Amino acid sequence: MFRRSAHVGAGAQVLRSRLAPSPRSLRGSAGRSYLGWGLVGAGVLAGFLYLTWSVISMLFAAAVFAWLLDGPVRAVERRGVSRQTACFVVGLGLLAAGAGVVVLIVPRVVGQVAELSTNIVPYVQRLSDNIGPWVAVAEARLGIHVPVDMNELGQELPSLLKKISPDVRARVQEWLQTAAQGSLSFVLSMLSLSLLPLFTFYLLRDWPELLAGVEGLVPEKLRATVRTMSSQIDERLAGFVRGQLTVAMVLGVVYSSGLLACGIDLAITVGMLGGALFLVPYLGTLVAGGLAVVLALMEFGLDWHVVAAAAVFVAGQLIEGTFLTPWLVGDRVGLHPMIVMVALVVGGNLLGIWGLVLAVPVTAALAVVGGHLLARWKSSRTYRGA
């Protein structure tokens, strides 16, 4: 009897073990559950980002401005003032600089564009007289046709320049008319424009607390590594971005001053364009330098002004490569120039203007993370063959 009951009990135990799920099946079902919830969460996050992208993009822009201005604010803060006061001081300095640009530079640029649109027809005719024989020789020897009609170009350029330099009074009246009619898009755009500096101020004021809060979300075992990598990324990118912006402004002043001394039309516009395009390697020199040479040809013909306009940009490149970049930027980003150019091309192809803006920062951050991973791999027992 006892043997039978023991036999029955053993059979029941075997049956229960067969019916019970195995640990492997439990792990598989849990993995599928996590995958399903992960996909649902990713879908909800994508929908949330799509619906709130205008606000998210504005917050991202405000965070970038706050990150760039954190260094100057800390410099003012070290003078013994509170962080909020330092934010106000830096903000007023930027506002004064922007007002100075608007008052001193914008009227001159508008006046130069208006003067160029008035004289564009004789300028184009002079350019046609200067390059016409060269174009004819090229067409005869190479057997190609240059599809540019200088007479038609001279008739169309004045209207194009008027579109580039519109009447400010008419534009202000149009804006006021739109505001009086209560256009929703106008109100929303003005609201977004007014919220951007406000968001930047609050993020800049609370920047240390925000960084501490983000750091608190990192697991304690990884906190030291993440802190080291983030400090290296911040040091590289902050120095690089601020240095590049400073070099771009200095080059804009150098180009504008040189072209003004040569008497070239649109000297300030072309010079500032060359400085701004410096952020993309060699693009500023090629575009703005070529435009300055064409303007010199149109205005003065084939004389020393053309050589002087080209010399201004050659001198600017020598100053930038010899003094400005080594002094203001150095090797802070830690990337080879060829890698920077490849990153810009890939970023521009993938995301357009956002890709050009984010290409170098993302590549520098990946270089820091890759350096840490490479160091850990070289210190591992597998690499050392232990």
Secondary structure, DSSP 4 states (H G I P E B T S, - for coil): -HHHHHHHHHHHHHHHHHHSPPHHHHHHHHHHHHHHHHHHHHHHHHHHHHHTHHHHHHHHHHHHHHHHHHHHHHHHHTTT--HHHHHHHHHHHHHHHHHHHHHHTHHHHHHHHHHHHHHHHHHHHHHHHHHHHHHHHHHHHH-------HHHHHHHHHHHHHHHS--HHHHHHHHHHHHHTT-HHHHHHHHHHHHHHHHHHHHHHTHHHHHHHHHHTS-HHHHHHHHHHHHHHHHHHHHHHHHHHHHHHHHHHHHHHHHHHHT-TTHHHHHHHHHHGGGSTTHHHHHHHHHHHHHHHHHH-SSHHHHHHHHHHHHHHHHIIIIIIIIIITT-S---HHHHHHHHHHHHHHHTHHHHHHHHHHHHHHHHHHHHHHHHHHTSHHHHT-
